[in-house]
Amino acid sequence: MRIVFMGTPDFSVPVLTEIVGQGHEVAAVYTRAPRPAGRGMELKPSPVHLLADQLGIPVHTPKSLRSPEAADLFASHDADVAVVVAYGLILPQAILDAPRECCLNLHASLLPRWRGAAPIQRAIMAGDAQTGVMVMKMEAGLDTGPVAMAERVAITPDMTAGELHDKLSPLGADLMVRALAALSRGGLVFQPQAEAGVTYAHKIEKAEARIDWTQPAQAVHNHIRGLSPFPGAFFEADFGRGPERIKVLRSRVCAGTGAPGALLGEELTVACGAGALELVEIQRAGKAPMKPLEFLRGVRARPERLD
């Protein structure tokens, strides 16, 4: 099939790779424009942009798709289908109507649960026991279109968002190429989403990353693993070098009582609103992740509590 691929982050890369590997013709790739990154703040192309360059596929990075010129350019690709995977821009109706078949979206949740921008993180933060990937026919509403295919994945008790991301991405790539094969045969059947159980995975805001030790230990644990490795849940404390912000990448629920935020025992075990949490992996600003014992060997002082 002749395809326009629309995606931006690492999650999208295996999907484009698999589509090309299956022999489909990718007429163009749409991705977000390069953004400043690193110490020099040089413009850095997206992971999908870099892959498209390697594959020799024309790349477009419009700031918006709402102009008549953008619609004309998109239509000129003469695509059978558009495949959209974490692209980052809203597709107006003129774009949705342009392909001969439809626009297919790969979404990382079990719709209608977790429509929106951050389904992987929100599923873990909510303590969900399972999630998955779905192929959906796009329409004007936010992730409201009918669904054709799905794969389910268990979320284990200590799984982080990064680990779930890495599990869902290749699974989604396989699901999408199977959906394209069915579409090419006229055998891709769509079913409306359920009206009950709709939730929204709103974009993660920076302010959400601070750990609230007054919450029960399980809720804090879910918060930490849902934001690991990025942006990383954090606390602030003075370990002898002045107040500093420290990320927690892994934790473990354990027994213990005390005032929320209080350090219990000799290691980094923290009292929560109910129960306690053992910090398993942490990261100082600009440093590599480390285990608590390694961290404690280098501190000058030990605070009574974490903020």
C-alpha positions as CSV (number, residue, x, y, z in Angstrom):
1,M,0.0,0.0,0.0
2,R,1.0,3.6,-0.5
3,I,1.4,5.2,2.9
4,V,2.0,8.5,4.6
5,F,3.6,7.9,8.0
6,M,3.1,10.4,10.8
7,G,5.0,10.0,14.0
8,T,7.7,11.6,16.2
9,P,9.2,9.8,19.3
10,D,11.1,6.6,19.8
11,F,7.8,4.8,20.3
12,S,7.0,5.3,16.6
13,V,10.3,4.1,15.1
14,P,9.6,0.3,15.2
15,V,6.3,0.9,13.4
16,L,7.9,2.8,10.5
17,T,10.7,0.2,10.4
18,E,8.2,-2.7,10.2
19,I,6.0,-1.0,7.6
20,V,9.0,-0.5,5.3
21,G,10.2,-4.0,6.0
22,Q,6.9,-5.4,4.9
23,G,7.3,-3.8,1.5
24,H,4.8,-1.0,1.7
25,E,5.6,2.3,-0.2
26,V,6.0,5.2,2.3
27,A,5.5,8.2,0.1
28,A,6.3,10.7,2.9
29,V,6.9,11.0,6.6
30,Y,5.4,13.8,8.8
31,T,7.0,14.5,12.1
32,R,7.5,17.3,14.6
33,A,10.1,20.0,13.7
34,P,13.6,19.7,15.1
35,R,13.9,21.2,18.6
36,P,16.8,22.6,20.6
37,A,18.5,20.0,22.8
38,G,21.7,19.3,24.7
39,R,24.1,21.8,26.2
40,G,24.6,23.6,22.9
41,M,20.8,23.8,22.3
42,E,21.4,22.7,18.7
43,L,18.3,21.7,16.7
44,K,17.8,18.0,17.0
45,P,15.6,16.0,14.6
46,S,13.0,13.6,16.0
47,P,13.8,9.9,16.1
48,V,11.3,9.3,13.3
49,H,13.0,12.1,11.2
50,L,16.4,10.5,11.6
51,L,15.1,7.1,10.5
52,A,13.3,8.6,7.5
53,D,16.5,10.3,6.4
54,Q,18.3,7.0,6.7
55,L,15.6,5.3,4.6
56,G,15.6,8.1,2.0
57,I,12.0,9.0,2.6
58,P,10.9,12.7,2.1
59,V,10.2,14.4,5.5
60,H,7.8,17.2,6.3
61,T,7.8,19.1,9.6
62,P,4.8,21.5,9.4
63,K,3.9,23.5,12.5
64,S,0.2,23.0,11.7
65,L,-1.9,21.1,9.2
66,R,-4.8,23.5,9.1
67,S,-3.9,25.6,6.1
68,P,-5.1,24.9,2.6
69,E,-1.5,24.6,1.5
70,A,-0.9,21.9,4.1
71,A,-4.0,20.0,2.9
72,D,-3.0,20.3,-0.7
73,L,0.5,19.0,0.0
74,F,-0.8,16.1,2.0
75,A,-3.3,15.2,-0.7
76,S,-0.5,15.3,-3.3
77,H,1.1,12.2,-1.8
78,D,-1.8,10.2,-3.2
79,A,-1.8,7.8,-0.2
80,D,-4.0,4.8,0.3
81,V,-3.7,5.2,4.0
82,A,-2.1,7.4,6.6
83,V,-0.5,5.7,9.7
84,V,-0.3,7.9,12.8
85,V,1.7,6.9,15.8
86,A,2.4,9.6,18.5
87,Y,2.6,12.3,15.9
88,G,1.9,15.3,18.2
89,L,-0.4,17.4,16.0
90,I,-4.1,17.4,15.6
91,L,-5.3,16.2,12.2
92,P,-8.1,18.4,10.7
93,Q,-10.9,16.9,8.7
94,A,-9.2,17.8,5.4
95,I,-6.3,15.6,6.3
96,L,-8.4,12.8,7.7
97,D,-10.4,12.7,4.4
98,A,-7.4,12.7,2.1
99,P,-6.3,9.0,2.0
100,R,-8.3,6.7,-0.2
101,E,-9.0,4.3,2.7
102,C,-8.6,6.1,6.0
103,C,-6.1,7.3,8.7
104,L,-5.1,4.6,11.1
105,N,-3.8,5.4,14.6
106,L,-1.8,3.1,16.9
107,H,-2.8,4.0,20.4
108,A,-1.0,2.7,23.5
109,S,-4.0,1.9,25.7
110,L,-7.2,-0.2,25.8
111,L,-9.6,2.3,24.5
112,P,-11.8,4.0,25.7
113,R,-9.6,4.0,28.8
114,W,-6.8,6.5,28.6
115,R,-7.6,8.5,25.5
116,G,-5.1,11.3,25.1
117,A,-1.4,12.2,25.3
118,A,0.1,10.1,28.1
119,P,-1.6,6.7,28.2
120,I,1.4,4.6,29.2
121,Q,2.3,6.8,32.2
122,R,-1.3,7.3,33.3
123,A,-2.1,3.6,33.3
124,I,0.8,2.9,35.6
125,M,0.1,5.9,37.8
126,A,-3.5,4.7,38.3
127,G,-2.3,1.2,39.3
128,D,-3.9,-0.5,36.3
129,A,-3.1,-4.2,36.0
130,Q,-3.2,-4.3,32.2
131,T,-3.1,-2.1,29.1
132,G,-2.3,-2.7,25.5
133,V,-2.2,-1.3,22.0
134,M,-5.0,-0.7,19.6
135,V,-5.4,0.2,15.9
136,M,-8.1,2.7,15.5
137,K,-9.7,4.5,12.6
138,M,-9.2,8.2,13.2
139,E,-12.0,10.7,13.3
140,A,-12.3,14.4,14.5
141,G,-12.7,13.5,18.2
142,L,-9.7,12.8,20.5
143,D,-9.1,9.0,20.2
144,T,-12.8,8.4,19.8
145,G,-12.7,6.4,16.5
146,P,-13.8,2.8,16.0
147,V,-11.2,0.1,16.9
148,A,-10.1,-2.8,14.6
149,M,-7.4,-4.7,16.4
150,A,-5.9,-4.9,19.9
151,E,-3.2,-6.7,21.9
152,R,-3.2,-6.8,25.7
153,V,-0.2,-6.6,28.1
154,A,-0.1,-7.2,31.8
155,I,1.4,-4.4,33.9
156,T,3.5,-6.1,36.6
157,P,3.6,-4.6,40.1
158,D,7.1,-3.0,39.7
159,M,7.0,-2.2,35.9
160,T,8.1,1.3,35.0
161,A,6.7,3.5,32.2
162,G,10.0,3.0,30.3
163,E,9.7,-0.8,30.5
164,L,6.1,-0.7,29.4
165,H,6.9,1.6,26.5
166,D,9.6,-0.8,25.3
167,K,7.2,-3.7,25.5
168,L,4.3,-1.9,23.7
169,S,6.3,-0.3,20.9
170,P,7.3,-3.5,19.0
171,L,4.0,-5.1,19.8
172,G,2.3,-2.1,18.2
173,A,4.5,-2.3,15.2
174,D,3.4,-5.9,14.6
175,L,-0.2,-5.1,15.2
176,M,-0.1,-2.2,12.7
177,V,1.4,-4.2,9.8
178,R,-1.2,-6.9,10.4
179,A,-3.9,-4.3,10.3
180,L,-2.5,-2.9,7.0
181,A,-2.5,-6.4,5.5
182,A,-6.1,-6.9,6.5
183,L,-7.0,-3.4,5.1
184,S,-5.3,-4.3,1.8
185,R,-7.6,-7.4,1.5
186,G,-10.7,-5.4,2.5
187,G,-10.9,-7.4,5.7
188,L,-10.2,-4.8,8.4
189,V,-13.4,-4.6,10.5
190,F,-14.0,-1.7,12.9
191,Q,-16.1,-1.7,16.1
192,P,-17.3,1.4,17.9
193,Q,-15.6,2.1,21.3
194,A,-17.7,1.4,24.4
195,E,-19.5,4.5,25.8
196,A,-18.7,3.5,29.4
197,G,-15.2,3.6,31.0
198,V,-13.8,6.7,29.2
199,T,-10.8,8.2,30.9
200,Y,-8.3,10.8,29.7
201,A,-4.5,10.6,29.8
202,H,-3.7,14.2,30.1
203,K,-0.2,15.4,29.3
204,I,2.2,15.0,32.2
205,E,2.9,18.4,33.8
206,K,6.2,19.3,35.5
207,A,4.4,20.1,38.8
208,E,3.1,16.5,39.0
209,A,6.6,15.0,39.3
210,R,7.1,16.1,43.0
211,I,6.5,13.1,45.3
212,D,3.7,13.5,47.9
213,W,4.7,11.4,50.8
214,T,1.3,11.9,52.5
215,Q,-0.2,9.5,49.9
216,P,-0.3,5.7,50.7
217,A,2.9,3.9,49.9
218,Q,1.3,2.0,46.9
219,A,0.1,5.3,45.4
220,V,3.6,6.8,45.7
221,H,5.1,3.7,44.2
222,N,2.8,3.9,41.2
223,H,3.6,7.6,40.8
224,I,7.3,6.9,40.8
225,R,7.2,4.0,38.3
226,G,4.7,5.8,36.1
227,L,7.2,8.7,35.7
228,S,10.3,6.6,35.3
229,P,12.6,7.3,33.6
230,F,11.1,10.5,32.3
231,P,10.4,13.1,33.6
232,G,11.2,11.3,36.9
233,A,9.4,11.7,40.2
234,F,11.5,13.7,42.7
235,F,11.9,14.8,46.2
236,E,14.1,17.6,47.7
237,A,16.4,17.2,50.7
238,D,19.8,18.4,52.1
239,F,22.3,15.6,52.3
240,G,25.1,18.0,53.2
241,R,25.5,19.9,50.0
242,G,22.5,22.2,50.4
243,P,19.0,21.5,49.2
244,E,19.0,19.4,46.0
245,R,16.4,17.7,43.8
246,I,16.8,13.9,43.5
247,K,14.8,11.7,41.2
248,V,13.5,8.3,42.2
249,L,13.5,5.8,39.4
250,R,12.6,2.6,41.2
251,S,11.0,1.9,44.6
252,R,9.5,-1.0,46.6
253,V,6.5,-1.0,49.0
254,C,7.6,-2.2,52.4
255,A,6.5,-2.2,56.1
256,G,7.1,0.8,58.2
257,T,5.4,3.7,60.0
258,G,6.3,7.3,60.7
259,A,5.5,10.9,59.7
260,P,5.2,11.2,55.9
261,G,8.6,11.8,54.4
262,A,10.5,10.6,57.5
263,L,13.5,8.4,56.8
264,L,13.3,5.1,58.6
265,G,16.3,3.0,59.5
266,E,19.8,3.3,58.0
267,E,18.8,3.0,54.3
268,L,16.5,5.1,52.1
269,T,13.2,3.8,53.4
270,V,10.6,6.6,53.6
271,A,7.4,6.7,55.6
272,C,4.3,7.5,53.6
273,G,0.7,8.4,54.6
274,A,0.1,4.6,55.0
275,G,3.0,2.2,55.0
276,A,6.5,2.9,53.7
277,L,8.6,2.9,50.6
278,E,12.1,1.6,50.0
279,L,13.9,3.7,47.4
280,V,15.7,1.2,45.1
281,E,17.3,3.5,42.4
282,I,17.8,7.2,42.5
283,Q,19.5,9.9,40.4
284,R,21.1,13.2,41.3
285,A,21.0,16.0,38.8
286,G,23.5,15.5,36.1
287,K,24.6,12.1,37.5
288,A,24.0,8.5,36.5
289,P,21.3,6.4,38.3
290,M,22.6,4.8,41.5
291,K,21.6,2.4,44.3
292,P,20.9,3.9,47.7
293,L,23.9,2.4,49.4
294,E,26.2,3.9,46.8
295,F,24.5,7.2,47.2
296,L,24.7,7.2,51.0
297,R,28.4,6.5,51.0
298,G,29.0,9.9,49.4
299,V,26.7,12.1,51.5
300,R,27.9,14.5,54.2
301,A,24.7,14.6,56.3
302,R,21.5,12.6,56.6
303,P,18.2,14.6,56.9
304,E,15.4,13.4,59.1
305,R,12.8,13.7,56.3
306,L,12.4,14.2,52.6
307,D,10.3,17.0,51.1
